[in-house]
Amino acid sequence: MKNKEEYYLIRIFGDVYPFIIGPFGSDDERLLSARTARESIDEDGLYRLDIVNGKPVIDSFSGGELMNEKDSL
């Protein structure tokens, strides 16, 4: 049986107020949203929230993942 996954983004405004964004169709779509959020404000906490077979899994992004291509040039 294939795992059913849902992809969300947790954004903690000012590292105080949590907000869940999503679901996204893929991890790549969620990553693009996280990069956009990072561009607008660098003080918010950004975390992955995956729901795998009904169970939540929270993980962090690496700093490199949140960099846009123009930042790495």
HELIX and SHEET records of a PDB file:
HELIX    1   1 ASP A   27  SER A   40  1                                  14    
HELIX    2   2 GLU A   69  SER A   72  1                                   4    
SHEET    1   A 4 TYR A  17  PHE A  24  0                                        
SHEET    2   A 4 GLU A   5  PHE A  13 -1                                        
SHEET    3   A 4 GLY A  45  VAL A  52 -1                                        
SHEET    4   A 4 LYS A  55  SER A  60 -1                                        
END                                                                             
